[in-house]
């Protein structure tokens, strides 16, 4: 007799029921899909896929639910001047089984329904901000707008107040040029700012203290301290009781925020030749003619040459302007700072070694006296110079080499200082020294004089020439050729090197600067030309010829074929 009894399955939203078909009933079949959110157990064993369910089996279902999530996160910037509120609202998921049956075979289906998430109220967001330690300068409007969105988002919930730096005391220039800038071809000629004796030059501006700020956490931010250095006045100006700085003499105004002066000009109506020798002047030097071979000019201001320069050395702390060409000469503008720094390091090494020498001689002298020997301090110095401190004898020669190396860029005061050291600490003078106190006194005087000489204002100074050939040009600012260009020159500039005008050529030699601009670099006939750029520097030219070497930060590129309308790197 055929048995038609059948076990069946009834699926409800959260459970599966087995409907018994009786003794000998055929089993039902349950198809369980692969799903991370559902787990079906048959008699305690997890099943996946199609399985037979017999009469009396226990079928258990476990559904994973995803609850809604809400997060209010407050991030405070490292400087504590801003705080960002980020709201994340993630709806949940309710999972149920699709009802089925009763049936002999059931394929389970999971039904997902979103569960809404409750948005944050304004009070809840304010509480989250407070818990993050943000207590000051809260932007209530931005927080309310974020709460009103009733969705995920972020806003700047607090903005602190940065400290405002003050302004140091200084001088505001009141004198103006007598005429407006004029054009000479494509060049703008800036008039020299000159004043008469007694004329108002500037107005004293007292220091303005900074204003404290406050972070979003309430911490007070103090402004940076103002420089303690008082702005300096040169000998050519005087500060009046009413705060006006007036010129004490006629001359050119030298001005920057920490220094003001009126410098005189030394004017030569003729050319300078070798017979004129060495010329030093603390202000401007104006030479109407040429500067010829054997001449050295050192100026604390600008040097203006109406003609050409040939075989000469010129140093101008405020700049050099040559109307004509420059041949086989050395020009240095605003390089006093570099020279002074080199001298400072040299003298620092000297004083340190001299202190050790004096201390050593003093100790040897005391030891000999304790043994009953009567030896003069000078004799002790003589013995040490030929023994333990033999290297100290080389200092006079080292200083002489320094003077030679910086010949043409050394002011007379520096020369006198170095020559005094050479004399006072020569081996012959040391052999005549009466005691350690004598040498220490000289070292103390040296420090005082050195500090006085090396404490001065320095300029970003430019060199401007018509063209230059076989010359050395150094400037703390820029070096410019107005017409032909530069031929076989060694040039070093703190800012730019530019070959302008109809020629605009840099041919041969070496050019080192932050930027180099020319019409043509190198030559079709070859010949090495080196261009050295500082970090982030660039070179621009209509054409760069082969055999030119371009260098930046140790990276070298040799040009093998013409580069046109070039900009490198």
C-alpha positions as CSV (number, residue, x, y, z in Angstrom):
1,X,0.0,0.0,0.0
2,X,1.5,3.3,-1.0
3,X,2.2,5.8,1.8
4,X,1.4,9.5,0.9
5,X,2.3,10.9,4.3
6,X,4.6,14.0,4.0
7,X,6.5,16.0,6.5
8,X,6.1,19.8,5.9
9,X,7.8,23.0,6.9
10,X,6.1,26.2,8.0
11,X,8.2,29.4,8.0
12,X,7.3,32.4,10.1
13,X,9.2,35.6,10.5
14,X,11.6,34.4,13.2
15,X,11.1,30.6,13.3
16,X,10.7,27.4,11.3
17,X,8.1,24.8,12.4
18,X,8.2,21.1,11.4
19,X,4.7,19.7,10.7
20,X,4.7,16.0,11.4
21,X,3.3,13.8,8.7
22,X,3.0,10.7,10.8
23,X,4.8,7.3,10.9
24,X,6.7,6.7,7.7
25,X,6.1,10.2,6.4
26,X,8.5,11.4,3.7
27,X,11.0,14.0,4.9
28,X,10.7,17.7,4.0
29,X,13.6,19.6,2.4
30,X,15.0,22.9,3.6
31,X,17.3,25.0,1.4
32,X,19.5,27.4,3.6
33,X,21.4,30.1,1.6
34,X,24.9,31.2,2.5
35,X,24.3,34.4,4.5
36,X,26.4,35.9,7.3
37,X,23.3,37.1,9.1
38,X,21.4,33.8,9.4
39,X,22.3,30.6,11.3
40,X,20.1,27.4,11.0
41,X,20.6,24.5,13.3
42,X,19.1,21.0,12.7
43,X,19.1,19.1,15.9
44,X,21.9,21.4,17.2
45,X,24.1,21.2,14.1
46,X,24.5,24.1,11.7
47,X,23.4,23.4,8.2
48,X,23.9,25.3,4.9
49,X,22.4,24.2,1.5
50,X,19.7,21.6,0.9
51,X,18.9,19.3,3.8
52,X,16.2,16.7,4.5
53,X,14.1,17.4,7.5
54,X,12.6,14.3,9.0
55,X,9.5,13.9,11.2
56,X,10.6,14.9,14.7
57,X,13.7,17.0,13.8
58,X,14.2,20.2,15.7
59,X,15.0,23.2,13.5
60,X,16.3,26.4,15.2
61,X,16.8,29.8,13.4
62,X,19.1,32.6,14.7
63,X,19.0,35.9,12.8
64,X,21.6,38.6,13.4
65,X,20.3,42.2,13.7
66,X,22.2,45.4,13.1
67,X,21.1,48.1,15.6
68,X,21.2,51.7,14.5
69,X,24.3,53.7,15.5
70,X,24.8,57.3,16.4
71,X,28.2,58.9,17.1
72,X,29.1,62.5,17.9
73,X,32.9,62.9,17.8
74,X,34.8,66.1,18.6
75,X,38.4,66.6,17.4
76,X,40.5,69.4,18.7
77,X,43.3,70.7,16.5
78,X,46.9,70.4,17.6
79,X,47.1,74.1,18.2
80,X,43.7,74.0,20.0
81,X,42.5,76.9,18.0
82,X,39.7,74.9,16.3
83,X,37.4,72.0,17.2
84,X,35.5,70.0,14.7
85,X,32.2,68.2,15.5
86,X,31.5,65.2,13.3
87,X,28.0,63.5,13.6
88,X,27.6,60.0,12.1
89,X,24.1,58.5,11.9
90,X,23.9,54.9,10.7
91,X,20.5,53.3,10.3
92,X,20.0,49.8,11.6
93,X,18.7,46.6,9.8
94,X,15.9,44.4,11.0
95,X,16.1,40.9,9.5
96,X,13.2,38.4,9.3
97,X,12.3,35.3,7.3
98,X,9.8,35.6,4.5
99,X,6.8,33.5,5.6
100,X,6.2,30.3,3.6
101,X,4.3,27.0,3.7
102,X,3.4,24.7,5.0
103,X,5.3,23.1,2.2
104,X,7.4,19.9,1.5
105,X,10.3,22.1,0.4
106,X,11.2,25.5,1.5
107,X,14.0,27.9,0.3
108,X,14.7,30.4,3.1
109,X,14.7,34.0,2.2
110,X,16.0,36.8,4.5
111,X,14.0,40.0,4.4
112,X,15.8,43.2,5.5
113,X,14.1,46.3,6.7
114,X,15.8,49.6,7.7
115,X,15.6,50.7,11.3
116,X,15.7,54.5,11.6
117,X,18.2,56.2,13.8
118,X,17.2,58.9,16.2
119,X,19.1,62.2,15.3
120,X,21.0,64.2,17.9
121,X,19.3,67.0,19.6
122,X,21.2,70.3,20.1
123,X,21.6,69.6,23.9
124,X,23.2,66.2,23.2
125,X,25.7,67.8,20.8
126,X,26.5,70.6,23.3
127,X,27.1,67.8,25.9
128,X,29.5,66.0,23.6
129,X,31.4,69.2,23.0
130,X,31.8,69.8,26.7
131,X,32.9,66.3,27.3
132,X,35.7,66.8,24.8
133,X,37.0,69.7,26.9
134,X,35.9,72.4,24.5
135,X,34.5,75.2,26.7
136,X,35.3,78.5,24.9
137,X,34.4,80.3,21.7
138,X,31.7,77.7,20.7
139,X,29.9,78.5,17.5
140,X,26.3,77.9,18.7
141,X,24.8,78.7,15.3
142,X,27.0,76.1,13.5
143,X,26.1,73.4,16.0
144,X,22.3,74.2,15.8
145,X,22.5,74.0,12.0
146,X,24.2,70.6,12.2
147,X,21.5,69.3,14.6
148,X,18.8,70.7,12.3
149,X,20.1,68.6,9.4
150,X,19.1,65.4,11.2
151,X,21.7,63.5,9.2
152,X,25.4,62.8,9.2
153,X,27.7,65.8,8.8
154,X,30.4,67.9,10.4
155,X,31.1,71.5,11.3
156,X,33.7,73.7,13.0
157,X,32.0,73.9,16.4
158,X,34.5,76.2,18.1
159,X,37.1,78.7,16.9
160,X,39.8,80.0,19.3
161,X,41.4,83.4,19.1
162,X,45.0,83.4,18.0
163,X,47.5,85.7,19.7
164,X,48.2,88.8,17.7
165,X,51.9,89.6,17.5
166,X,52.9,93.2,18.3
167,X,55.1,95.5,16.2
168,X,58.6,96.4,17.4
169,X,59.6,100.0,17.6
170,X,61.0,101.5,14.4
171,X,61.0,104.4,12.0
172,X,58.5,105.2,9.3
173,X,60.1,107.0,6.4
174,X,58.7,110.4,5.8
175,X,61.1,111.8,3.2
176,X,60.3,111.2,-0.4
177,X,62.4,111.4,-3.6
178,X,62.4,114.8,-5.3
179,X,61.4,113.2,-8.7
180,X,59.4,110.3,-9.9
181,X,61.0,107.1,-11.4
182,X,62.0,107.5,-15.0
183,X,62.5,104.9,-17.8
184,X,65.8,104.4,-19.7
185,X,64.9,102.0,-22.5
186,X,63.2,99.1,-20.8
187,X,64.8,99.9,-17.4
188,X,63.2,101.8,-14.5
189,X,65.6,104.2,-13.0
190,X,64.8,104.8,-9.3
191,X,65.8,108.3,-8.1
192,X,68.2,108.4,-5.1
193,X,66.4,109.5,-1.9
194,X,68.5,112.5,-0.8
195,X,67.8,115.1,1.9
196,X,69.2,118.4,3.1
197,X,70.6,119.1,6.6
198,X,67.7,119.6,9.0
199,X,65.1,118.0,6.8
200,X,62.7,115.5,8.4
201,X,63.7,112.0,7.4
202,X,61.4,109.7,9.4
203,X,59.0,109.5,12.4
204,X,59.7,107.3,15.4
205,X,57.1,104.6,15.9
206,X,56.9,103.2,19.4
207,X,56.5,99.5,20.0
208,X,52.9,98.1,19.9
209,X,52.5,95.2,22.3
210,X,50.8,92.1,21.1
211,X,47.3,90.9,22.1
212,X,46.8,87.6,23.9
213,X,44.6,84.9,22.4
214,X,42.7,81.9,23.8
215,X,42.2,78.3,22.7
216,X,38.9,76.5,22.5
217,X,39.8,74.8,25.8
218,X,40.3,78.1,27.5
219,X,44.1,78.3,27.6
220,X,45.5,81.8,27.2
221,X,47.9,82.2,24.3
222,X,50.6,84.9,24.9
223,X,51.9,86.8,21.9
224,X,55.6,86.3,21.0
225,X,57.9,88.7,22.8
226,X,59.0,91.7,20.9
227,X,62.7,92.1,20.0
228,X,64.5,93.9,22.7
229,X,66.9,95.5,20.3
230,X,66.2,99.3,20.0
231,X,66.2,100.6,16.4
232,X,69.5,102.2,15.7
233,X,70.3,105.7,14.4
234,X,73.4,106.5,12.4
235,X,75.7,109.5,13.0
236,X,74.0,111.4,10.2
237,X,70.5,111.7,11.9
238,X,69.1,112.7,15.3
239,X,65.9,111.9,17.0
240,X,64.1,115.1,18.2
241,X,61.8,115.2,21.3
242,X,58.7,115.3,19.1
243,X,59.6,111.9,17.6
244,X,60.8,113.3,14.3
245,X,64.2,112.1,12.9
246,X,66.0,114.9,11.2
247,X,69.1,114.9,9.0
248,X,72.3,116.3,10.6
249,X,73.9,116.6,7.1
250,X,73.0,116.5,3.5
251,X,73.3,113.2,1.8
252,X,71.6,109.9,0.8
253,X,69.1,108.2,3.1
254,X,69.9,104.7,4.2
255,X,66.8,103.1,5.6
256,X,65.4,99.8,6.9
257,X,63.0,99.1,9.8
258,X,65.9,98.7,12.3
259,X,68.4,101.3,11.0
260,X,68.3,104.8,9.6
261,X,71.1,107.2,8.6
262,X,72.1,109.9,6.2
263,X,75.4,109.2,4.5
264,X,77.6,111.6,2.7
265,X,78.9,111.0,-0.8
266,X,82.6,111.2,-1.8
267,X,82.7,112.5,-5.4
268,X,85.7,112.1,-7.7
269,X,85.3,114.1,-10.9
270,X,88.0,112.2,-12.7
271,X,89.2,108.6,-13.3
272,X,91.1,106.7,-10.6
273,X,94.4,105.1,-11.4
274,X,97.0,103.0,-9.6
275,X,98.5,106.1,-8.1
276,X,95.3,106.7,-6.1
277,X,95.8,103.3,-4.4
278,X,93.3,102.2,-1.7
279,X,90.2,104.3,-1.2
280,X,87.9,103.7,1.8
281,X,84.8,105.8,2.6
282,X,81.9,105.0,5.0
283,X,79.3,106.5,2.7
284,X,78.6,106.6,-1.0
285,X,81.5,106.9,-3.5
286,X,80.8,108.6,-6.9
287,X,83.5,108.3,-9.6
288,X,82.7,110.3,-12.7
289,X,85.3,108.5,-14.8
290,X,86.9,105.1,-15.0
291,X,88.4,102.9,-12.3
292,X,91.7,101.5,-13.6
293,X,94.1,98.7,-12.8
294,X,95.6,98.7,-9.2
295,X,92.8,100.7,-7.6
296,X,90.8,99.4,-4.6
297,X,87.6,101.0,-3.5
298,X,85.8,100.0,-0.3
299,X,82.5,101.9,0.5
300,X,80.1,101.6,3.3
301,X,77.3,102.8,0.9
302,X,76.9,102.6,-2.8
303,X,79.7,102.9,-5.4
304,X,78.7,104.7,-8.7
305,X,81.1,104.5,-11.6
306,X,80.4,106.7,-14.6
307,X,82.9,104.9,-16.8
308,X,84.4,101.4,-17.0
309,X,86.3,99.3,-14.5
310,X,89.5,97.5,-15.5
311,X,91.8,95.4,-13.3
312,X,90.3,97.0,-10.1
313,X,88.7,95.8,-6.9
314,X,85.4,97.5,-5.7
315,X,83.4,96.7,-2.6
316,X,80.1,98.5,-1.9
317,X,78.0,97.5,1.1
318,X,74.9,99.1,-0.4
319,X,75.5,98.2,-4.0
320,X,77.6,98.9,-7.1
321,X,76.5,100.5,-10.4
322,X,78.9,100.7,-13.3
323,X,77.8,102.6,-16.4
324,X,80.3,101.0,-18.7
325,X,81.9,97.5,-18.8
326,X,83.9,95.6,-16.3
327,X,87.2,93.9,-17.3
328,X,89.4,91.5,-15.2
329,X,88.1,93.0,-12.0
330,X,86.5,91.9,-8.7
331,X,83.2,93.5,-7.6
332,X,81.5,92.7,-4.2
333,X,78.2,94.2,-3.1
334,X,76.7,93.7,0.3
335,X,79.2,90.9,1.1
336,X,80.3,92.5,4.4
337,X,78.0,90.2,6.3
338,X,79.6,87.1,4.9
339,X,83.1,88.5,5.4
340,X,82.3,89.5,9.0
341,X,80.8,86.1,9.7
342,X,84.0,84.5,8.4
343,X,86.1,86.8,10.5
344,X,83.9,86.1,13.6
345,X,84.5,82.4,13.2
346,X,88.2,82.9,12.7
347,X,88.5,85.1,15.8
348,X,86.4,82.7,17.9
349,X,88.7,79.9,17.1
350,X,91.7,82.1,17.8
351,X,90.5,83.3,21.2
352,X,89.6,79.7,22.3
353,X,93.1,78.5,21.4
354,X,94.7,81.5,23.0
355,X,92.8,80.9,26.2
356,X,94.1,77.4,26.3
357,X,97.6,78.6,25.6
358,X,97.5,81.2,28.4
359,X,96.1,78.7,30.8
360,X,98.7,76.1,30.0
361,X,101.5,78.7,30.4
362,X,100.1,79.8,33.7
363,X,99.9,76.2,35.0
364,X,103.5,75.5,33.9
365,X,104.8,78.7,35.6
366,X,103.1,77.8,38.9
367,X,104.4,74.3,38.8
368,X,108.0,75.5,38.3
369,X,107.7,78.0,41.1
370,X,106.5,75.3,43.5
371,X,109.7,73.4,42.7
372,X,111.8,76.5,43.4
373,X,112.6,77.3,39.8
374,X,112.6,80.9,38.8
375,X,111.6,81.0,35.1
376,X,109.9,84.1,33.6
377,X,106.4,83.8,32.1
378,X,107.8,84.8,28.7
379,X,110.3,81.9,28.8
380,X,107.5,79.5,29.6
381,X,105.6,80.8,26.6
382,X,108.7,80.4,24.4
383,X,109.1,76.8,25.5
384,X,105.4,75.9,24.9
385,X,105.5,77.4,21.4
386,X,108.2,75.0,20.5
387,X,106.6,72.0,22.2
388,X,102.9,71.4,23.1
389,X,101.5,74.6,21.5
390,X,103.7,74.7,18.4
391,X,100.5,75.1,16.3
392,X,99.7,78.4,18.0
393,X,102.6,80.0,16.2
394,X,100.7,79.6,12.9
395,X,98.0,82.1,13.9
396,X,99.8,85.3,12.6
397,X,100.2,83.6,9.2
398,X,96.6,82.4,9.2
399,X,95.3,85.9,9.8
400,X,97.6,87.2,7.1
401,X,96.2,84.7,4.7
402,X,92.7,85.8,5.7
403,X,93.5,89.4,4.8
404,X,94.9,88.3,1.5
405,X,91.9,86.2,0.7
406,X,89.5,89.1,1.4
407,X,91.6,91.8,-0.1
408,X,89.4,94.4,-1.6
409,X,86.4,93.6,0.6
410,X,87.9,94.4,4.1
411,X,87.2,97.7,5.7
412,X,90.1,99.5,7.2
413,X,88.9,98.9,10.8
414,X,88.9,95.2,10.2
415,X,92.4,95.3,8.8
416,X,93.6,97.2,11.9
417,X,91.9,94.7,14.2
418,X,93.6,91.7,12.5
419,X,97.0,93.5,12.3
420,X,96.8,94.2,16.1
421,X,96.2,90.5,16.8
422,X,99.1,89.6,14.6
423,X,101.4,91.9,16.6
424,X,100.1,91.2,20.2
425,X,100.3,87.5,19.8
426,X,103.3,87.1,17.6
427,X,106.0,84.7,19.0
428,X,108.3,87.6,19.7
429,X,105.7,89.5,21.8
430,X,104.7,86.3,23.7
431,X,108.4,85.7,24.7
432,X,108.3,89.2,26.3
433,X,105.0,88.7,28.1
434,X,105.1,89.5,31.9
435,X,102.3,87.2,33.0
436,X,99.0,85.5,32.2
437,X,97.1,88.6,33.3
438,X,98.7,90.7,30.5
439,X,97.5,88.3,27.8
440,X,94.1,87.9,29.3
441,X,93.7,91.6,29.4
442,X,94.5,91.7,25.6
443,X,92.0,89.0,24.9
444,X,89.3,90.9,26.8
445,X,90.0,94.1,24.9
446,X,90.0,92.0,21.7
447,X,86.5,90.7,22.5
448,X,85.1,94.2,23.2
449,X,86.6,95.6,20.0
450,X,85.4,92.6,17.9
451,X,81.9,92.9,19.2
452,X,81.9,96.6,18.3
453,X,83.2,96.1,14.8
454,X,81.0,93.2,14.0
455,X,77.7,94.6,15.2
456,X,76.4,96.6,12.3
457,X,73.6,96.8,9.7
458,X,73.9,94.9,6.4
459,X,72.3,95.4,3.1
460,X,70.8,93.3,0.4
461,X,72.9,94.9,-2.3
462,X,72.9,94.6,-6.1
463,X,75.5,94.9,-8.8
464,X,74.5,96.5,-12.1
465,X,76.9,96.7,-15.1
466,X,76.7,97.2,-18.8
467,X,78.6,94.0,-19.3
468,X,81.5,92.1,-17.6
469,X,84.4,90.0,-18.9
470,X,86.9,87.8,-17.0
471,X,85.7,89.2,-13.7
472,X,84.5,88.0,-10.3
473,X,81.2,89.4,-9.2
474,X,79.6,88.7,-5.8
475,X,76.4,90.3,-4.4
476,X,74.0,89.6,-1.5
477,X,71.2,90.7,-3.9
478,X,71.1,90.4,-7.7
479,X,73.7,90.8,-10.5
480,X,72.5,92.4,-13.7
481,X,74.1,93.1,-17.1
482,X,72.1,95.8,-19.0
483,X,73.4,95.0,-22.5
484,X,75.9,92.5,-23.8
485,X,76.0,90.1,-20.9
486,X,78.7,88.1,-19.0
487,X,81.8,86.5,-20.6
488,X,84.0,84.1,-18.6
489,X,82.9,85.5,-15.3
490,X,82.6,83.8,-11.9
491,X,79.4,85.2,-10.3
492,X,77.6,84.5,-7.0
493,X,74.3,86.2,-6.1
494,X,72.0,85.8,-3.2
495,X,69.0,86.4,-5.4
496,X,69.1,86.6,-9.2
497,X,71.7,86.8,-12.1
498,X,70.2,88.4,-15.2
499,X,71.7,89.1,-18.6
500,X,69.3,91.6,-20.2
501,X,69.3,93.8,-23.2
502,X,70.2,93.2,-26.8
503,X,73.0,90.7,-26.0
504,X,71.7,88.9,-22.9
505,X,74.5,86.3,-23.0
506,X,76.2,84.2,-20.3
507,X,79.2,82.6,-21.9
508,X,81.7,80.5,-20.0
509,X,82.6,80.7,-16.3
510,X,80.2,80.0,-13.5
511,X,76.9,81.6,-12.3
512,X,75.4,80.7,-8.9
513,X,72.1,82.2,-7.7
514,X,68.5,81.6,-6.7
515,X,67.5,82.2,-10.3
516,X,69.3,82.8,-13.6
517,X,67.7,84.6,-16.6
518,X,69.4,85.2,-19.9
519,X,68.6,85.3,-23.6
520,X,71.4,82.9,-24.4
521,X,73.6,80.6,-22.2
522,X,76.7,79.0,-23.6
523,X,77.8,79.1,-27.3
524,X,77.3,77.1,-30.5
525,X,81.1,76.8,-30.6
526,X,81.1,75.0,-27.2
527,X,82.9,76.0,-24.0
528,X,81.8,75.0,-20.6
529,X,79.4,77.2,-18.8
530,X,78.2,76.2,-15.3
531,X,74.9,77.3,-13.8
532,X,74.4,76.5,-10.1
533,X,70.9,77.1,-8.5
534,X,69.9,77.1,-4.9
535,X,66.9,75.1,-3.7
536,X,63.7,75.8,-5.7
537,X,65.8,77.9,-8.1
538,X,65.2,78.1,-11.8
539,X,67.1,79.0,-15.0
540,X,65.3,80.6,-18.0
541,X,66.7,81.3,-21.4
542,X,65.7,81.6,-25.1
543,X,68.4,79.0,-25.8
544,X,70.9,77.0,-23.7
545,X,73.7,75.5,-25.8
546,X,75.4,72.1,-25.5
547,X,78.3,71.7,-23.0
548,X,76.4,73.9,-20.4
549,X,76.2,72.2,-17.0
550,X,73.1,72.9,-14.9
551,X,73.3,72.0,-11.2
552,X,70.7,72.2,-8.3
553,X,71.0,70.6,-4.9
554,X,73.8,68.2,-6.0
555,X,71.9,67.1,-9.1
556,X,73.9,67.8,-12.3
557,X,72.6,67.9,-15.8
558,X,74.8,68.4,-18.9
559,X,73.1,69.8,-21.9
560,X,73.8,67.6,-25.0
561,X,71.6,69.4,-27.5
562,X,70.2,72.9,-27.7
563,X,67.4,73.7,-25.3
564,X,65.0,76.4,-26.7
565,X,62.7,78.5,-24.7
566,X,64.1,76.7,-21.7
567,X,63.0,76.7,-18.2
568,X,64.9,74.3,-15.9
569,X,64.3,72.3,-13.8
